[in-house]
Amino acid sequence: MILNILTSPQDLNVIQGEHDGAFVLLSWLVALAASYAGLDIIKLVRNRSQPAWRHAWLWAGASAMGLGVWSMHFIGMHA
C-alpha cells in the first residue's frame, strides 16, 4: 500500500527477460551428459575391488558431476 502512495506504476523498474532457446537447449544437454557420466561412473566404482581405484573413480564421478552442474548453470545464465 505504501509503495502505491510513493510511486506510480510507471516509476517502477520492471525487468523484462528473454531467453535464447539454443542456450537453454545446450544447458539441458550439458546437464543430461553430466548426470549420465556421474551415473555411469557408479558402475566403475562398484566393479573395482581395490579401494584405491574406488576412491579414484569416486573423485572422477564427483568432479564430472560438479563441473557439469557448474557448466549447466553458467550456460543457463547466459541464456
C-alpha distances in whole Angstrom, upper triangle without the diagonal:
4,5,5,7,9,10,11,12,16,15,14,17,18,21,24,26,30,33,36,38,41,39,38,41,43,40,41,45,45,43,45,48,47,47,50,52,50,51,55,55,55,58,60,59,60,63,64,66,66,64,64,63,60,58,59,58,55,54,54,52,49,49,49,46,44,45,45,41,40,42,40,37,38,39,36,33,36,35
4,5,5,6,9,11,13,16,14,13,17,18,21,24,27,31,33,37,39,42,40,39,42,43,41,42,46,45,44,46,49,48,47,51,52,51,52,56,56,56,59,61,59,61,64,65,67,67,64,64,63,61,59,59,58,55,54,54,52,49,49,50,47,45,45,45,41,41,42,40,37,38,39,36,34,36,35
4,5,5,6,8,9,12,11,10,13,14,18,20,23,27,30,33,36,39,37,35,39,40,38,39,43,42,41,44,46,45,45,48,50,49,50,53,54,54,57,59,57,59,62,63,65,65,62,62,61,59,57,57,56,53,52,52,50,47,47,47,44,42,43,42,39,38,39,37,34,35,36,33,30,32,32
4,6,5,6,8,11,10,10,14,15,18,21,24,27,31,34,36,39,38,36,40,41,39,40,44,44,42,45,48,47,47,50,52,51,52,55,56,56,59,61,60,61,65,65,68,68,65,65,64,61,59,59,58,55,54,55,52,50,50,49,47,45,45,44,41,40,41,39,36,37,37,34,32,34,33
4,6,7,10,13,12,12,16,18,21,24,27,31,34,37,40,43,41,40,43,45,43,44,47,47,46,49,51,50,50,54,55,54,55,58,59,59,62,64,63,64,68,68,71,70,68,67,67,64,62,62,61,58,57,57,55,53,52,52,50,48,48,47,44,43,44,42,39,40,41,38,35,37,36
4,7,10,12,10,10,14,16,20,23,26,29,33,36,39,41,40,39,42,43,41,43,46,46,45,48,50,49,49,53,54,53,54,57,58,58,61,63,62,63,67,67,69,69,66,66,65,63,60,61,60,57,55,56,54,51,51,51,48,46,46,46,43,41,42,41,37,38,39,36,33,35,35
4,7,8,6,7,11,13,17,19,23,26,30,33,35,38,37,36,39,41,39,40,44,44,42,45,48,47,47,51,52,51,53,56,56,57,60,61,60,62,65,66,68,68,65,65,64,62,59,59,58,56,54,54,52,50,49,49,46,44,44,44,41,39,40,39,35,36,36,34,31,32,32
4,5,5,7,11,12,16,18,22,25,29,32,34,37,36,35,39,40,38,40,43,43,42,45,48,47,47,51,52,51,53,56,57,57,60,62,61,63,66,66,69,69,66,66,65,62,60,60,59,57,55,55,53,51,50,50,47,45,45,44,41,40,41,39,36,36,36,34,31,32,31
4,5,6,9,10,13,15,18,22,25,28,31,34,33,32,35,37,35,36,40,40,39,42,44,44,44,47,49,48,50,53,54,54,57,59,58,60,63,64,66,66,64,63,62,60,58,58,56,54,53,52,50,48,48,47,44,43,43,41,38,37,38,36,33,33,33,30,28,29,28
4,6,8,9,13,14,18,21,25,28,30,33,32,32,35,37,35,37,40,40,40,42,45,44,45,48,49,49,51,53,54,55,58,59,59,61,64,65,67,67,65,64,63,61,59,58,57,55,53,53,51,49,48,47,45,43,43,42,39,38,38,36,33,33,33,30,28,29,28
4,6,9,13,15,18,22,25,28,31,34,32,32,36,37,35,37,40,40,40,42,45,44,45,48,49,49,50,53,54,55,58,59,58,60,63,64,66,66,64,63,62,60,58,57,56,54,52,52,50,48,47,46,44,42,42,41,38,37,37,36,32,32,33,30,27,28,28
4,6,10,12,16,19,23,26,28,31,30,29,33,34,32,34,37,37,36,39,41,41,41,44,46,45,47,50,50,51,54,55,55,57,60,60,63,63,60,59,58,56,54,54,53,50,49,48,47,44,43,43,41,39,38,38,35,33,34,32,29,29,30,27,24,25,25
4,7,9,13,16,20,23,26,28,26,26,30,31,29,31,34,34,33,36,38,38,39,42,43,42,44,47,48,48,51,53,52,54,57,57,60,60,57,56,55,53,51,51,50,47,46,45,44,41,40,40,38,36,35,35,32,30,31,29,26,26,26,24,21,22,22
4,6,10,13,16,20,22,25,24,23,26,28,26,28,31,31,31,33,36,35,36,39,40,40,42,44,45,46,49,50,50,52,55,55,58,58,56,55,53,51,50,49,48,46,44,43,42,39,39,38,36,34,33,32,30,28,29,27,24,24,24,21,19,20,19
4,6,10,13,16,19,22,20,19,23,24,23,24,28,28,27,30,32,32,33,36,37,37,39,41,42,43,46,47,47,49,51,52,55,55,53,52,50,48,47,46,44,42,41,40,38,36,35,35,32,31,30,29,26,25,25,23,20,20,20,18,15,16,15
4,7,10,14,16,19,18,17,21,22,21,23,26,26,26,29,31,31,32,35,36,36,38,40,41,42,45,46,47,49,51,52,55,55,53,52,50,48,47,46,44,43,41,40,38,37,36,34,32,31,30,29,26,25,25,23,20,20,19,17,15,15,14
4,7,10,13,16,14,14,17,19,17,19,22,23,23,25,27,27,28,31,32,33,34,37,38,39,42,43,43,45,47,48,51,52,50,49,47,45,44,43,41,39,38,37,35,33,32,31,29,28,27,25,23,22,21,19,17,17,16,13,12,12,10
4,7,9,12,12,11,14,16,16,17,20,21,21,23,25,26,27,29,31,31,33,35,36,38,40,42,42,44,46,47,50,51,49,48,46,44,43,42,40,39,37,36,34,33,32,30,28,27,26,24,22,22,20,18,16,16,14,12,11,11,8
4,6,9,8,7,11,12,12,14,16,17,18,20,22,22,24,26,27,28,30,31,33,34,37,38,39,41,43,44,47,47,46,45,43,41,40,39,37,35,34,33,31,30,29,27,25,24,23,21,19,19,17,15,14,14,11,9,9,9,5
4,6,6,6,9,10,11,13,15,16,17,19,20,21,23,25,26,27,29,30,32,34,36,37,38,40,42,43,46,47,45,44,42,40,40,38,36,35,34,32,30,29,28,26,24,24,22,20,19,19,16,14,14,14,11,9,10,8,5
4,5,5,6,9,10,11,12,14,15,17,18,20,21,23,24,26,27,28,30,32,34,35,36,38,40,41,45,45,44,43,41,39,39,37,35,34,33,31,29,29,27,25,24,24,22,19,19,19,17,14,15,15,11,10,12,11,7
4,5,5,6,9,10,11,12,14,15,16,18,20,21,22,24,26,27,28,31,32,33,35,37,38,39,43,43,42,41,38,37,37,35,33,32,31,29,27,27,26,23,22,23,20,18,18,18,15,13,14,14,10,10,13,10,8
4,5,5,6,9,10,10,12,14,15,16,18,20,21,22,24,25,27,29,31,32,33,35,37,38,41,41,40,39,36,35,34,33,30,30,29,26,25,25,23,20,19,19,17,15,15,15,12,10,11,10,6,7,9,7,5
4,5,5,6,9,10,11,12,14,15,17,18,20,21,23,24,26,28,30,31,32,34,36,37,40,41,39,38,36,35,34,32,30,29,28,26,24,24,23,20,19,19,17,15,14,14,12,9,10,11,8,6,9,9,6
4,5,5,6,9,10,11,12,14,15,16,18,20,21,22,24,26,28,29,30,32,34,35,39,39,38,38,35,34,33,32,29,28,28,25,23,24,23,20,18,19,18,14,14,16,13,10,12,13,10,9,12,12,9
4,5,5,6,9,10,10,12,14,15,16,18,20,21,22,25,26,27,29,31,32,33,37,37,36,35,32,31,31,29,26,26,25,23,21,21,20,17,16,17,15,12,13,13,10,8,11,11,7,8,12,11,9
4,5,5,6,9,10,11,12,14,15,17,18,20,21,23,25,26,27,29,31,32,35,36,34,33,31,30,29,27,25,24,23,21,19,19,18,15,14,14,13,10,9,10,8,5,7,8,6,6,9,10,9
4,5,5,6,9,10,11,12,14,15,17,18,20,21,23,25,26,28,29,31,34,35,34,33,31,29,29,27,25,24,24,21,19,19,18,15,14,15,14,11,10,12,10,7,10,12,9,9,12,13,11
4,5,5,6,9,10,10,12,14,15,16,18,20,22,23,24,26,28,29,33,33,32,32,29,28,27,26,23,23,22,20,18,18,18,14,13,15,14,10,11,13,11,8,12,13,11,11,15,15,14
4,5,5,6,9,10,10,12,14,15,16,19,21,21,23,25,26,27,31,31,30,29,26,25,25,23,20,20,19,17,15,15,14,11,10,12,10,6,8,10,7,6,10,11,9,10,13,14,13
4,6,5,6,9,10,11,12,14,15,17,19,21,21,23,25,26,30,30,29,28,26,24,24,22,20,19,18,16,14,14,14,11,9,10,10,6,6,9,8,6,9,11,10,10,14,15,14
4,5,5,6,9,10,11,12,14,16,17,19,20,22,23,25,28,29,29,28,25,24,24,23,19,19,19,17,14,15,15,12,10,13,12,9,10,13,12,9,13,15,13,13,17,18,17
4,5,5,6,9,10,10,12,14,16,17,18,20,22,23,26,27,27,26,23,22,22,20,17,17,17,14,12,14,13,9,9,12,11,8,10,13,11,10,14,15,14,15,18,19,18
4,5,5,6,9,10,11,13,15,16,17,19,20,21,25,25,24,23,21,19,19,17,15,14,14,12,9,10,10,6,5,8,8,5,7,10,9,9,12,14,14,15,17,19,19
4,5,5,6,8,10,11,13,15,16,17,19,21,24,25,24,24,21,19,19,18,15,14,15,13,10,11,12,8,7,10,11,8,9,12,12,11,14,16,16,16,19,21,21
4,5,5,6,9,10,11,13,14,16,17,19,23,24,23,23,20,18,19,18,15,14,16,13,10,12,13,10,9,13,13,10,12,15,15,14,17,19,18,19,22,23,23
4,6,5,6,9,10,11,12,15,16,17,20,21,21,20,17,16,16,15,11,12,12,10,7,10,10,7,7,11,11,9,12,14,14,14,17,19,18,20,23,24,24
4,5,5,7,9,10,11,13,15,16,19,20,19,18,16,14,14,13,10,9,10,8,5,7,9,6,6,9,11,9,11,14,14,14,17,19,19,20,23,24,25
4,5,5,7,10,10,11,13,15,18,20,19,19,17,14,15,15,11,11,13,11,8,10,12,10,9,13,14,13,14,17,17,17,19,22,22,22,25,27,27
4,5,6,7,9,10,12,13,17,18,18,18,15,14,15,14,10,11,13,11,8,12,13,11,11,15,16,14,16,19,19,19,22,23,23,24,27,28,28
4,5,5,6,9,10,11,14,15,15,15,12,10,11,10,7,8,10,8,6,9,11,9,10,13,15,14,16,18,19,19,22,24,24,25,28,29,29
4,5,5,6,9,10,13,15,14,15,12,10,11,12,8,8,11,10,7,10,13,12,12,15,17,16,17,20,21,21,23,25,26,27,29,31,31
4,5,5,6,9,12,14,15,16,12,10,13,13,10,10,14,12,10,14,16,14,15,18,20,19,20,23,24,24,26,28,28,29,32,34,34
4,5,5,6,10,11,12,12,9,8,11,10,7,9,12,10,10,13,15,14,15,18,19,19,21,23,24,24,27,28,29,30,33,34,34
4,6,6,8,10,9,10,8,5,8,9,6,7,10,10,9,12,14,14,15,17,19,19,21,23,24,25,27,29,30,31,33,35,35
4,6,8,10,11,13,10,8,11,12,10,10,14,14,12,15,17,17,17,20,22,22,23,26,27,27,29,31,32,33,35,37,37
4,6,9,11,13,10,9,12,13,10,12,15,15,14,17,19,19,20,23,24,24,26,28,29,29,32,33,34,35,38,39,39
4,6,8,9,6,6,10,10,9,11,14,14,14,17,18,19,20,22,24,24,26,28,29,30,32,33,34,36,38,39,40
4,6,9,8,7,11,12,12,13,16,17,17,19,21,22,23,25,27,27,29,31,32,33,35,37,38,39,41,43,43
4,6,6,6,9,10,11,12,15,16,17,19,20,21,23,24,26,27,29,30,32,33,35,36,37,39,41,42,43
4,5,5,6,9,10,10,12,14,15,16,18,20,21,22,24,25,27,28,30,31,33,34,36,37,39,41,42
4,5,5,6,9,10,11,12,14,15,17,18,20,21,22,24,26,27,28,30,32,33,34,36,38,39,41
4,5,5,6,8,10,10,12,14,15,16,18,20,21,22,24,25,26,28,30,31,32,34,36,37,38
4,5,5,6,9,10,10,12,14,15,16,18,20,21,22,24,25,27,28,30,31,32,34,36,37
4,6,5,6,9,10,10,12,14,15,16,18,20,21,22,24,25,27,28,30,31,33,35,36
4,5,5,6,9,10,11,12,14,15,16,18,20,21,22,24,26,27,28,30,31,33,34
4,5,5,6,9,10,10,12,14,15,16,18,20,21,22,24,25,26,28,30,31,32
4,5,5,6,9,10,11,12,14,15,16,18,20,21,23,24,26,27,29,30,31
4,5,5,6,9,10,10,12,14,15,16,18,20,21,22,24,25,27,28,30
4,6,5,6,9,10,10,12,14,15,16,18,20,21,22,24,26,27,28
4,5,5,6,8,10,10,12,14,15,16,18,20,21,22,24,26,27
4,5,5,6,8,10,11,12,14,15,17,18,20,21,22,24,26
4,5,5,6,8,10,10,12,14,15,16,18,20,21,22,24
4,6,5,6,8,10,10,12,14,15,16,18,20,21,22
4,6,5,6,8,10,10,12,14,15,16,18,20,21
4,5,5,6,9,10,11,12,14,15,17,19,20
4,6,5,6,8,10,10,12,14,15,17,18
4,5,5,6,9,10,10,12,14,15,16
4,5,5,6,9,10,10,12,14,15
4,5,5,6,9,10,11,13,14
4,5,5,6,8,10,11,12
4,5,5,6,9,10,11
4,5,5,6,9,10
4,5,5,7,9
4,5,5,6
4,5,5
4,5
4
